[in-house]
Structures are given as C-alpha cells and as structure tokens.
Amino acid sequence: MKMTKVGTVFQLSFMPRVFPVNCYLVEEENSLTLVDAALPYSGKSIMKAARIIGKPITRIIVTHAHDDHVGALDGLKASMPDVQVSISIREASLLAGDVTLLQNENPIRGGVPKNIQTRPDLLLKEGDRIGSLEVIYSPGHTPGSISLLDTRNHSLIVGDALQTRGGTAVSGMIKPLFPFPAFATWDKLIALESAKKLRSHKPCLLAVGHGKMLEHPGNSMDRAIGEAELKLQQ
C-alpha cells in the first residue's frame, strides 16, 4: 500500500504500479472518515494507516457498491463495530446484492458484491453532510454513485466518476492504458452530466478511485469533459 497526503486527504493506494485501487482517509479534528473500502485484503493496511495518522476511523462512506470499493467493508465493520457506514439510497440495494432495475434504468455493469453482510447505518442524498464532507449525487458509473466535497478546502473525492490512471477521463471513456472503469460504467451520458456537475464545484483537489490525485484539476477535468462530449456525439 502507498499512502499519499494532500491537505486533509490521505490516499491509500493498493497495487499502485499495476492496477491502482484507491480509498481515502479524510482527517477531521479528532477523527477520520474512510471513503470506500478497497479490496478484501485491504482492511489491516487501512487500520494501520489510521494508527500512523493517530486518529480513529469513526465513519465509512461508500461512493458506490462495486467490489473494489467495498472489499474490506465487512472486516472493517467487524473490527470497528461502532463505526457508522453510509451509502446512497440507490446504491444500498446493490451493496446488498440486489441488481433489480428501477424504471427506465440500464442494466447494472461491473462487479456487484454478493456476500457483503454489512448494512448501512445511514442512507445519503444530495446535500447531506458527514463531518466536513458534503454529498454530491453523481450517477453514471453506477446509478447511485456519490462524490464527496470537503467543505473546508474543496477537495473532491469522486469514486469512479472520473479516473486519472492512463489519463484523466470521464467514467465510460476508454483509456487504452487503463480501460477497466469504462467497461464497468452503467450510463455514459449520465456520467458526462455528473462530471460537468462535479467540475462546477471548482475543486482544488481531485481524488479518484483509480489513479493519482490531481491538485488544481480544472484544466484536466475540462479536457476530459471535452473528450467525452466529442466521443458521445459520434
């Protein structure tokens, strides 16, 4: 695991040189919020990182319910039974393994967990606040994906709404050096609209599920959005 800090955000990256899977610890005054839970074996490293930082994890927020974002969730909840687990209302069904489609939805894509036992304590919607993090509804990669804006400094954690591995891209846009998030994207058009929405918040830091964090990401996000617009017009 590789740990990188920018401001209040610690990126924990597993397999960073081969197939980076990221989760994040966001530092509050007396605690940490974990955003996503990476891979099944990641739990011990996540808890070790918290010990190094010197603060307890009191909250876990899941951006979306794909396998590589919830892998260590059960193990972490077992080790920290009092931790509060949050996810969006739509995504909670996927976390429980229910891929039933709502009206007018496309089929779900990507790996949806089948055996996660943890159930969320809190169901999130647009504008909710968890500590310093504000929930931004950003569907597209999955139907209930959310992003999280640190209201103190405009750091933005977006799950798989965008990627930076292989080049910055909106979810659903294939980057040949790392095409995998695109293959797992539920609705490319909705993903593009969400990327525009996220850009409107003028983030000072972009933190993604796959790839390095970007400081001052505006120009990079603009290029990715422009590329997606051209591709989807073809």
PADO-451937 format. One record per residue: y, x, z of N, C-alpha, C, O in turn; residue in one letter; residue number from 1. Coordinates in pm, whole numbers, plus 32768, in hexadecimal, padded with zeros to 4 digits. Layout:
REM PADO-451937
nnorth:neast:nup:canorth:caeast:caup:cnorth:ceast:cup:onorth:oeast:oup:res:n
Y:X:Z:Y:X:Z:Y:X:Z:Y:X:Z:a:NUM
...
***
This chain:
REM PADO-451937
nnorth:neast:nup:canorth:caeast:caup:cnorth:ceast:cup:onorth:oeast:oup:res:n
7F89:8053:8000:8000:8000:8000:807D:8057:8000:8082:80BC:8046:m:1
80E0:8031:7FB4:8161:8075:7FB0:81CB:8018:7FEA:81D6:7FA4:7FC1:k:2
8219:804C:8049:8283:7FFA:8086:830B:8031:805C:8325:80A9:8066:m:3
8361:7FD7:802B:83E7:7FFA:7FFE:844A:7F9A:803D:8434:7F21:803E:t:4
84B8:7FD0:8072:851E:7F7C:80B1:859F:7F7D:8061:85CE:7FE7:8038:k:5
85D7:7F07:804C:865F:7EF8:8018:86A4:7E8F:806E:8680:7E19:806A:v:6
8705:7EB9:80BC:874C:7E5A:8112:86F0:7E1D:817A:86B2:7E64:81C9:g:7
86E7:7D9A:8179:8694:7D52:81DA:8606:7D3A:81A7:85B6:7CFB:81EC:t:8
85E7:7D6A:812F:8568:7D4A:80ED:850E:7DC6:80E6:8537:7E2F:80B5:v:9
8495:7DB7:8119:842E:7E1D:810A:83C7:7DEC:80A4:838A:7D83:80B7:f:10
83B6:7E36:8038:834D:7E16:7FD7:82CE:7E60:7FFE:82CF:7EDA:8011:q:11
8261:7E16:8009:81DC:7E50:801F:8190:7E3F:7F9D:8171:7DCF:7F75:l:12
8171:7EAE:7F5B:8133:7EA9:7ED7:80A6:7EE2:7EDE:8091:7F54:7F08:s:13
8048:7E92:7EB4:7FBC:7EBA:7EB1:7F96:7EDD:7E22:7FBC:7E98:7DC4:f:14
7F4B:7F49:7E11:7F26:7F7F:7D8E:7FA2:7F94:7D36:7FA3:7F6A:7CC3:m:15
800A:7FD5:7D6A:808A:7FD8:7D22:8085:8020:7C9C:80D5:8001:7C44:p:16
802B:807E:7C8B:8027:80C9:7C0E:7FD0:8088:7BA3:7FDC:80A7:7B2C:r:17
7F78:802F:7BCD:7F16:7FF5:7B71:7F34:7F62:7B54:7F4C:7F3C:7AE2:v:18
7F33:7F12:7BBC:7F48:7E81:7BB0:7F96:7E55:7C2A:7F5C:7E20:7C89:f:19
801A:7E6B:7C2B:8067:7E52:7CA4:8067:7DC0:7CCE:8087:7D66:7C7F:p:20
8042:7DAA:7D4A:8049:7D26:7D89:80A1:7D36:7E04:8080:7D82:7E5F:v:21
810F:7CED:7E07:8172:7D00:7E70:8179:7C89:7ECF:8166:7C16:7EA7:n:22
8193:7CA9:7F4D:81C4:7C45:7FAB:823A:7C84:7FF3:8258:7CFA:7FDE:c:23
827E:7C38:8047:82FD:7C66:807E:8309:7C41:8112:82DF:7BD6:813D:y:24
8342:7C9D:815D:836E:7C81:81E5:8406:7C7E:81E6:8447:7CDE:81BD:l:25
843D:7C11:8215:84CE:7C02:821E:84F5:7C0D:82B1:84C1:7BC5:8307:v:26
8550:7C69:82CD:8575:7C89:8356:85E0:7C2A:8389:864B:7C1C:834D:e:27
85C2:7BEB:83F9:8624:7B9E:8445:864A:7BED:84C2:8618:7C5C:84D6:e:28
86A0:7BB7:8514:86D0:7C02:8588:865D:7C2C:85E5:8658:7C9E:8613:e:29
8602:7BCE:85FE:8597:7BEB:865E:850B:7BD4:8627:84AA:7BD7:8672:n:30
8500:7BBC:85A4:847E:7B98:856C:8479:7BBA:84D8:84DA:7BEA:849F:s:31
8405:7B9F:849C:83F0:7BB4:840E:83B9:7B34:83D0:8369:7AEE:840F:l:32
83E2:7B18:8357:83A7:7AAD:8307:8357:7AEF:8297:838C:7B40:824B:t:33
82D8:7ACC:828C:8283:7AFD:8220:828B:7A9B:81AC:8274:7A23:81BE:l:34
82AB:7ACD:8136:82AC:7A7A:80BD:8232:7AA2:806A:822A:7B12:8037:v:35
81D5:7A46:805D:8155:7A55:8018:80F5:7AAD:8067:811C:7AF5:80C3:d:36
8075:7AA6:8041:800D:7AE7:8090:7FAE:7B3B:803D:7F41:7B5D:8069:a:37
7FD8:7B5E:7FC4:7F95:7BC3:7F72:7EFF:7BA8:7F63:7ED6:7B37:7F46:a:38
7EAE:7C10:7F76:7E1F:7C0C:7F57:7DCB:7C00:7FD6:7DFE:7C1A:8044:l:39
7D4C:7BD9:7FCB:7CFD:7BC3:8043:7CF8:7C3A:80A3:7CF1:7C26:811C:p:40
7CFB:7CB4:8070:7CF1:7D29:80C7:7D79:7D58:80FB:7D7F:7DBE:8141:y:41
7DE5:7D13:80DC:7E6C:7D42:80F9:7E99:7D2A:8189:7EFC:7D64:81B4:s:42
7E53:7CD7:81D3:7E82:7CAC:8256:7E9E:7D1C:82B7:7F07:7D1E:82F7:g:43
7E42:7D7B:82C3:7E54:7DE9:8322:7ECD:7E3E:82FF:7F16:7E69:8358:k:44
7EE2:7E56:827F:7F55:7EA5:8255:7FD7:7E5B:826F:803B:7E98:8295:s:45
7FD8:7DD7:825B:804F:7D88:8276:8073:7D8F:830B:80E7:7DA1:832F:i:46
800E:7D81:835F:8028:7D85:83F0:8050:7E12:841D:80A2:7E21:8477:m:47
8017:7E7A:83DE:803F:7F03:83FC:80D2:7F19:83D6:811C:7F59:8421:k:48
80FC:7EE4:8363:8187:7EF0:833A:81E4:7EB0:83A0:824E:7EE7:83C0:a:49
81BD:7E3C:83D2:8210:7DF9:8438:821B:7E4F:84B6:8286:7E55:84F3:a:50
81AE:7E91:84DC:81B4:7EE8:8552:820F:7F5F:853A:8259:7F88:8594:r:51
820C:7F95:84C2:8265:8005:84A0:82F8:7FD8:84A9:834C:8021:84DE:i:52
8314:7F62:8475:839D:7F2D:847B:83C5:7F0F:850C:8438:7F21:8532:i:53
8363:7EE2:855B:837B:7ECD:85E8:83A1:7E40:860F:83DB:7E2A:867A:g:54
8380:7DE0:85B8:839E:7D54:85D6:8326:7CFE:85B2:82D9:7D22:8559:k:55
8315:7C8C:85F6:82A1:7C37:85DA:82B7:7BDD:8561:8327:7BB3:8544:p:56
824B:7BC1:851A:824E:7B5C:84B0:8244:7AD3:84F2:81E0:7AB5:8535:i:57
82A9:7A80:84E0:82A7:79FA:851D:829A:798B:84B5:827C:7919:84D8:t:58
82B1:79AC:8434:82AB:7947:83CC:8268:7983:8351:8278:79FA:8333:r:59
821C:792F:830A:81E7:7952:8287:8213:78E6:8226:81FB:7870:823E:i:60
8254:790E:81B9:827B:78B1:814F:822E:78D7:80D1:822C:794C:80AA:i:61
81F0:7875:8092:81A4:788C:8017:81F7:7859:7FA1:821D:77E4:7F9D:v:62
8212:78B2:7F40:8262:7887:7ECC:8211:782D:7E6F:8248:77CF:7E35:t:63
8191:7849:7E60:8137:77F4:7E11:80A7:7818:7E34:808D:7880:7E71:h:64
804A:77C3:7E0E:7FC4:77C9:7E46:7F5E:7811:7DF0:7EE7:77F6:7DFC:a:65
7F87:786B:7D99:7F27:78BB:7D4F:7EDF:791C:7DAE:7F15:7944:7E16:h:66
7E65:7941:7D88:7E11:7994:7DDD:7E55:7A13:7E0F:7E46:7A39:7E83:d:67
7EA1:7A55:7DB7:7EDB:7AD7:7DDC:7F59:7AC9:7E2F:7F9D:7B2D:7E4A:d:68
7F7A:7A50:7E58:7FEB:7A3A:7EB2:7FBF:79FD:7F37:8010:79EF:7F93:h:69
7F41:79D9:7F42:7F10:799B:7FBE:7E91:79DE:7FF1:7E50:79AB:804C:v:70
7E6C:7A50:7FB7:7DEA:7A8C:7FD5:7DD1:7AA8:8068:7D63:7A8F:8099:g:71
7E35:7ADD:80AF:7E22:7B01:813B:7E50:7A95:819C:7E56:7AAC:8215:a:72
7E6F:7A1E:8168:7EAC:79B8:81BD:7E52:7990:8232:7E81:7989:82A4:l:73
7DD4:7975:8219:7D7B:794B:8285:7D6C:79B7:82EE:7D6F:799B:8366:d:74
7D5D:7A33:82C3:7D4E:7AA0:8322:7DCB:7AB4:8377:7DC1:7ACE:83EF:g:75
7E3F:7AA9:8339:7EBB:7AB6:8384:7ECC:7A44:83E8:7EF7:7A5B:8459:l:76
7EAB:79CC:83BF:7EB8:7959:8419:7E57:7965:848E:7E77:793F:84FE:k:77
7DE0:799B:8473:7D7F:79AF:84E0:7DB2:7A17:8543:7D9D:7A09:85BC:a:78
7DF4:7A80:8511:7E28:7AE9:8569:7EA8:7ABE:85B0:7EC6:7AEF:861D:s:79
7EF3:7A64:8571:7F73:7A37:85A9:7F75:799E:85A8:7FBC:7963:8558:m:80
7F29:795F:8600:7F1A:78CC:85F8:7F9C:787F:860B:7FA6:780C:85E2:p:81
8001:78BE:8647:807F:7877:865E:80E2:7885:85EA:814E:784A:85ED:d:82
80BD:78D1:8584:8118:78E4:8514:812A:7861:84C8:80CA:7817:84B5:v:83
81A4:7845:849C:81C2:77CB:8451:81AC:77E5:83BC:81E6:7843:8385:q:84
815A:7793:837C:813C:77A2:82EE:8182:7733:82A1:8177:76BD:82C4:v:85
81CB:775A:8237:8218:76FA:81E8:81FA:770B:8154:81DC:7779:8125:s:86
8201:769D:810B:81EC:769C:807B:822F:761D:8045:824C:75C2:8092:i:87
8247:7617:7FC4:8286:759E:7F8E:8227:7528:7F93:81AD:7538:7F9D:s:88
8260:74B2:7F8B:8211:7438:7F93:81AA:7433:7F23:8135:7416:7F3B:i:89
81D3:744F:7EA8:8175:7449:7E36:810B:74B3:7E40:8097:749B:7E1F:r:90
8132:752A:7E6C:80D5:759A:7E6D:806C:758F:7EDB:8004:75D0:7ED5:e:91
8086:753C:7F40:8027:752C:7FAD:7FA0:74F8:7F7C:7F38:751E:7FB1:a:92
7FA2:74A1:7F18:7F24:746D:7EE1:7ED4:74DD:7EA0:7E5A:74E3:7EAF:s:93
7F19:7535:7E55:7ED4:75A4:7E16:7E9B:7604:7E7E:7E2D:7638:7E6C:l:94
7EE5:761A:7EEA:7EB3:766F:7F55:7E30:7639:7F8E:7DD9:7686:7FB7:l:95
7E24:75B5:7F90:7DAA:7575:7FC2:7D3C:756E:7F58:7CD1:7537:7F72:a:96
7D56:75A5:7EE0:7CF2:75A4:7E76:7CF1:7528:7E20:7C95:7516:7DD0:g:97
7D53:74D3:7E2F:7D5A:7455:7DE4:7DAF:746A:7D67:7E29:747A:7D71:d:98
7D71:746A:7CF2:7DB9:7481:7C74:7DD3:73FE:7C2A:7DED:73FF:7BB1:v:99
7DCC:738E:7C70:7DEC:730C:7C34:7E7B:730E:7BFF:7ED7:7338:7C45:t:100
7E8D:72E1:7B84:7F11:72E3:7B46:7F61:7268:7B6B:7F2B:71FB:7B77:l:101
7FE1:727B:7B7E:803C:720B:7B8E:8064:71D8:7B04:8043:7215:7A9F:l:102
80AA:7169:7B01:80D0:712C:7A81:8122:718D:7A2D:8182:71C8:7A5D:q:103
80F9:719C:79AE:813E:71EE:794A:8133:7285:7962:817B:72D3:7923:n:104
80DC:72AF:79BC:80CC:733E:79D3:806B:737C:796F:8009:733D:7946:e:105
8086:73F8:7949:8027:7448:78FD:7FB5:7475:7958:7FC3:7472:79D2:n:106
7F44:749D:791E:7ED7:74D4:7970:7F04:754F:79BE:7F56:759E:798E:p:107
7ECF:755E:7A35:7EED:75D1:7A89:7EAB:764D:7A4D:7E39:7646:7A1D:i:108
7EF1:76BC:7A4F:7EBB:773A:7A1C:7EBB:77A2:7A8C:7F00:7794:7AF1:r:109
7E6B:780B:7A78:7E64:7875:7ADC:7E00:7855:7B49:7DCA:77E6:7B4F:g:110
7DE7:78B6:7B9E:7D82:78A9:7C07:7DB4:785A:7C7E:7E0C:7889:7CC7:g:111
7D7D:77E4:7C92:7D9F:7790:7D04:7D32:77A0:7D6D:7CBC:7796:7D4B:v:112
7D55:77B8:7DEA:7CF0:77D1:7E50:7C98:7758:7E69:7CC3:76E5:7E5F:p:113
7C1B:7775:7E89:7BBB:7709:7EA4:7B92:7702:7F36:7B5C:769C:7F62:k:114
7BAB:776C:7F82:7B75:7771:800A:7BDC:7795:8074:7BB7:77C1:80E1:n:115
7C5C:7784:8058:7CC1:779F:80BD:7CBB:7731:8128:7CC3:76BB:8109:i:116
7CAC:775A:81A5:7CA2:76FB:8214:7D2A:76DC:8253:7D3B:7672:828F:q:117
7D88:7737:8248:7E0C:7723:8286:7E55:76AE:8247:7E59:76A1:81CC:t:118
7E8D:765B:8299:7EDE:75EC:826A:7F6E:7603:8296:7F86:7631:8306:r:119
7FCD:75E4:8241:8059:7601:8264:808A:75AF:82DA:8064:753C:82EE:p:120
80E0:75EF:8327:8122:75AA:8396:81A0:7563:8368:81CF:7505:83A8:d:121
81D7:7592:82F6:8257:755B:82C7:8254:7555:8230:822F:75B6:81EE:l:122
827A:74E1:81F8:8281:74CE:8168:8313:74D7:813E:8369:7492:8174:l:123
832E:752D:80DC:83B6:7552:80BA:83E9:750A:803F:839D:74E3:7FE7:l:124
846D:74F8:803B:84B1:74BE:7FC7:8532:750B:7FB0:855C:755B:8003:k:125
8571:74F0:7F3F:85ED:7532:7F18:8654:752B:7F89:866E:74C1:7FC1:e:126
868E:75A0:7FA8:86FA:75A6:800A:86CF:75B9:809A:8725:75D0:80F0:g:127
864E:75B2:80B7:861F:75CA:8140:863E:765A:8168:8647:76B2:8113:d:128
864D:7670:81EA:8666:76F6:821E:85F6:771F:827C:85D0:76D4:82D6:r:129
85C2:7796:8267:8561:77D3:82C0:859E:7857:82EB:85A2:78B6:829D:i:130
85CC:785E:8367:8618:78D3:8390:8691:78E2:8337:86DF:7883:8326:g:131
86A2:7959:82FD:8713:7973:82A4:86F7:7950:8213:874D:7962:81BE:s:132
867F:791D:81F6:8655:7905:816D:8669:7874:8145:863F:7818:818C:l:133
86AA:7861:80D3:86BE:77DB:809B:8659:77C3:802A:8646:7819:7FD4:e:134
861A:7750:802B:85B5:772D:7FC8:85F8:76FF:7F47:864E:76A8:7F47:v:135
85CE:773D:7ED8:85F9:7713:7E53:857C:76E6:7E07:8520:7734:7DF1:i:136
857A:7668:7DE0:8509:7634:7D93:850E:7672:7D07:8571:7662:7CBF:y:137
84A3:76B8:7CE1:84A4:7702:7C62:841D:76F6:7C1C:83D8:775B:7C0A:s:138
83F6:767E:7BF3:8374:7669:7BB2:836F:76A9:7B28:83D5:76D2:7AF0:p:139
82F6:76B0:7AF5:82E0:76E7:7A70:8263:773D:7A70:8204:7722:7A26:g:140
8261:77A4:7AC3:81E6:77F3:7AD0:8178:779A:7B07:8106:779D:7AD7:h:141
8199:774C:7B6B:8146:76DD:7B9B:81A2:7665:7BAE:821C:7676:7BAD:t:142
816C:75ED:7BC0:81C3:7577:7BC9:8216:756F:7C48:827A:7528:7C4C:p:143
81EE:75B8:7CB0:8239:75AF:7D2D:826F:7634:7D5D:828C:7642:7DD4:g:144
827F:7695:7D04:82B0:7719:7D2C:833A:7710:7D6B:838E:76C0:7D42:s:145
8351:7764:7DD0:83D4:7770:7E0D:8400:7802:7E0E:83AD:785D:7E04:i:146
8482:7817:7E1A:84BD:789A:7E30:850D:7893:7EB1:8527:7826:7EE6:s:147
8534:7908:7EE4:8575:790F:7F67:85EE:796B:7F5F:85E2:79E0:7F3A:l:148
8662:7935:7F81:86DF:797F:7F7D:870A:79A2:800A:871C:7949:805E:l:149
871B:7A23:8024:874E:7A4E:80A6:87E4:7A33:80A8:8831:7A72:8060:d:150
880D:79D5:80FB:8898:79A7:80FC:88F7:7A10:8134:8971:7A01:8127:t:151
88C2:7A7A:8171:8917:7AE4:81A7:8948:7B44:813C:89B5:7B7C:8147:r:152
88F7:7B58:80D4:8916:7BC4:8076:88EE:7BA7:7FE5:88FB:7BFD:7F8E:n:153
88BC:7B2E:7FCB:8895:7B03:7F44:8821:7B53:7F0A:8817:7B63:7E91:h:154
87C9:7B84:7F61:8748:7BB4:7F30:86F5:7B3A:7F0A:86F6:7AD5:7F50:s:155
86AC:7B44:7E9A:8664:7AD1:7E64:85D3:7AF6:7E4D:85B5:7B51:7DFF:l:156
8579:7AB2:7E90:84E9:7AC6:7E81:84B4:7A52:7E2F:84C2:79DF:7E57:i:157
8477:7A70:7DBA:845D:7A06:7D58:83C9:79EE:7D3C:83A9:79A4:7CDF:v:158
836E:7A2A:7D89:82E1:7A19:7D67:82C8:7A49:7CD9:82EA:7ABB:7CB7:g:159
828E:79F5:7C86:8273:7A19:7BFA:82CF:79D1:7B98:82AF:79C6:7B22:d:160
8342:79A0:7BC8:83A3:7964:7B6C:83D5:79C9:7B06:83F8:79A6:7A95:a:161
83D9:7A48:7B2F:83F4:7AB7:7AD4:8398:7B2A:7AFB:835E:7B2A:7B68:l:162
838A:7B8A:7AA3:8342:7C05:7AC1:8398:7C7A:7A97:83F1:7C6A:7A43:q:163
837D:7CF0:7AD0:83BF:7D6B:7AA2:8359:7DD2:7A72:837F:7E31:7A2D:t:164
82DC:7DC2:7A94:8274:7E1C:7A61:8269:7E0C:79CA:8259:7D9D:7997:r:165
8270:7E7B:7982:826A:7E76:78F0:82EC:7E4C:78AF:82F2:7E3E:7835:g:166
8355:7E38:78FF:83D5:7E08:78CC:83F6:7D81:790B:839D:7D30:7922:g:167
8476:7D6B:7926:849E:7CED:7964:8486:7C79:7904:84AE:7C7E:7890:t:168
8443:7C12:7935:8421:7BA0:78E0:841F:7B21:7932:83FB:7B21:79A8:a:169
8445:7AB4:78F1:8434:7A2E:7929:83A1:7A0B:7926:8359:7A31:78CA:v:170
8374:79C4:798A:82E8:799B:7990:82BE:7954:7910:8303:78FA:78E0:s:171
824D:797E:78DA:821A:7944:785E:8232:799B:77E4:81F5:7986:777C:g:172
828C:79FD:77F0:82A9:7A58:7782:824D:7AD2:778D:824D:7B17:77F3:m:173
8201:7AEC:7726:819F:7B59:772B:81E3:7BE0:771A:822B:7BF7:76B9:i:174
81CA:7C38:7779:81EE:7CC5:776F:816B:7D11:775A:8115:7D10:77B3:k:175
815A:7D54:76E9:80D8:7D90:76C9:80A3:7DEF:7734:802A:7DFA:7746:p:176
80FC:7E35:777B:80CE:7E92:77E1:80A1:7E4B:7860:805C:7E87:78B4:l:177
80C6:7DCC:7871:809B:7D7F:78E5:80A5:7CEA:78C5:8105:7CA8:78EF:f:178
8045:7CB5:787B:804F:7C2B:784A:801C:7BC0:78A9:8027:7B49:788C:p:179
7FE3:7BE9:791A:7F93:7B8D:796A:7FE2:7B18:79A6:7FAE:7AA8:79A6:f:180
805D:7B2A:79DA:80A6:7AB4:7A0B:80BE:7A4C:799F:80BF:79D4:79BA:p:181
80D3:7A79:7923:80E8:7A1A:78B6:806D:79C4:789F:8078:794C:7886:a:182
7FF8:7A01:78A8:7F7C:79B6:7892:7F69:7948:78FA:7F28:78E3:78E0:f:183
7FA2:795D:7971:7F8E:78FF:79DF:8001:789C:79EE:8007:7853:7A51:a:184
805C:7898:798D:80D4:7843:7999:80B7:77B5:796B:807B:779F:7902:t:185
80E1:7756:79BB:80C4:76C8:79A9:811A:7689:793C:80E5:763E:78E9:w:186
819E:76A5:7938:81F8:7665:78D8:826A:76C5:78B8:82C1:76DC:790C:d:187
826B:76FE:783F:82CC:7764:7819:835A:772D:7813:83B8:7771:783D:k:188
836C:76B5:77E0:83F2:767C:77D5:842F:7664:785F:84A5:7681:7875:l:189
83DF:762F:78BA:8410:7618:7942:842C:769D:7986:848C:76AA:79D2:i:190
83D8:7702:796A:83ED:7787:79A3:8473:77C1:7976:84B8:7802:79C4:a:191
8496:77AB:78F8:8516:77DD:78C5:858B:7799:790D:85EA:77DC:7934:l:192
8583:7717:791E:85EE:76D1:7965:85FA:7703:79F5:8669:770F:7A29:e:193
8589:771F:7A34:858E:7753:7ABC:85CC:77DE:7AC0:8618:77FD:7B1C:s:194
85AE:7831:7A5D:85EA:78B7:7A58:8682:78AE:7A4C:86CA:78FA:7A8C:a:195
86B1:7852:79FA:8742:783E:79EE:877D:7811:7A74:87E9:783E:7A9C:k:196
8739:77BA:7AB7:8766:778A:7B39:876F:77FD:7B9C:87D1:780A:7BE6:k:197
8707:7851:7B9E:8707:78C3:7BF9:8778:7924:7BD8:87B7:795B:7C32:l:198
8790:7939:7B59:87FC:7994:7B30:8884:7960:7B5F:88DD:79AF:7B7F:r:199
8893:78DC:7B64:8914:78A2:7B8C:8938:78C2:7C1D:89AC:78B6:7C43:s:200
88D6:78EA:7C6C:88F1:790F:7CF6:8926:799D:7D04:8945:79C9:7D73:h:201
8931:79E5:7C95:896B:7A6B:7C92:892D:7AC8:7CFA:8973:7AFC:7D51:k:202
88AA:7ADC:7CF1:8867:7B30:7D56:8894:7BC1:7D4E:88B3:7BF4:7CE3:p:203
8896:7C02:7DC3:88B2:7C91:7DC6:8831:7CE1:7DC3:8833:7D5A:7DA8:c:204
87C1:7C9F:7DDE:873E:7CDE:7DDB:86DA:7C79:7DA5:86D8:7C06:7DD0:l:205
8686:7CA5:7D48:861B:7C52:7D13:8596:7C8C:7D41:8576:7CFF:7D24:l:206
854A:7C3C:7D8A:84C9:7C67:7DC0:845D:7C0B:7D87:845F:7B91:7D9D:a:207
83FE:7C45:7D3F:839C:7BF8:7CF2:830F:7C10:7D25:82F6:7C69:7D76:v:208
82B3:7BBE:7CF5:8228:7BCC:7D1D:81E1:7C41:7CDF:8180:7C74:7D16:g:209
8212:7C6D:7C6A:81D2:7CDA:7C22:823D:7D36:7BE7:8281:7D12:7B87:h:210
824C:7DAB:7C22:82AE:7E0A:7BF2:8310:7E33:7C5E:8311:7DFA:7CCB:g:211
8363:7E96:7C3E:83C3:7ECA:7C9E:8437:7E69:7CB3:8456:7E16:7C5E:k:212
8477:7E77:7D28:84F1:7E2C:7D42:8563:7E64:7CEC:8567:7EDB:7CCE:m:213
85BE:7E0C:7CC4:8632:7E34:7C76:86B1:7E15:7CC4:86C9:7DA3:7CEB:l:214
8702:7E7C:7CDB:8787:7E66:7D13:87E8:7E47:7CA2:87DB:7E7C:7C33:e:215
8849:7DF2:7CBE:88AC:7DC6:7C5A:8863:7D9B:7BD9:8877:7DD7:7B70:h:216
8810:7D33:7BE3:87B6:7D10:7B74:87F3:7CB7:7B09:87AC:7C8E:7AAD:p:217
8873:7C98:7B11:88AE:7C34:7AB8:8897:7C4F:7A25:886A:7BF7:79DC:g:218
88B5:7CC8:79F8:88A6:7CE7:7969:8814:7CDF:793F:87F5:7CAF:78D2:n:219
87BD:7D0F:7993:872E:7D0C:7974:86FB:7C7D:796C:86AB:7C5C:7914:s:220
8727:7C27:79C7:8700:7B9B:79C3:8739:7B57:7947:86F5:7B06:7908:m:221
87B5:7B78:7923:87F2:7B3C:78AC:87A2:7B60:782E:878A:7B0A:77D9:d:222
8779:7BDD:7823:8729:7C06:77AF:86A4:7BBD:77AC:8678:7B91:7742:r:223
8663:7BB0:7820:85E3:7B6C:7825:85F1:7AD8:77FF:859D:7AA2:77B8:a:224
865A:7A99:782F:8673:7A0E:780D:868F:79FF:7777:865C:79A3:7737:i:225
86DF:7A5A:7740:86FB:7A57:76B0:867E:7A69:765C:866C:7A24:75F7:g:226
8627:7AC4:7685:85A9:7AD9:763E:8552:7A5C:7643:8515:7A36:75DF:e:227
854C:7A1C:76B6:84FB:79A3:76C3:8534:7932:766E:84E7:78E9:762E:a:228
85B7:7923:766A:85F5:78BB:7617:85D1:78CF:7584:85AB:7870:7540:e:229
85DC:7949:7554:85BA:7965:74C7:8527:794B:74AC:8505:7911:7445:l:230
84D1:7974:7506:8442:7961:74F1:841E:78CD:74ED:83CD:78A4:749A:k:231
8457:787F:7546:8433:77F3:754F:8474:779D:74E3:844E:772A:74CF:l:232
84D5:77D6:749C:8511:778F:742B:84C1:77A1:73AA:84D7:7759:7349:q:233
8467:7800:73A9:841A:781E:7331:83AF:77B5:7314:8366:77C0:72B2:q:234
***
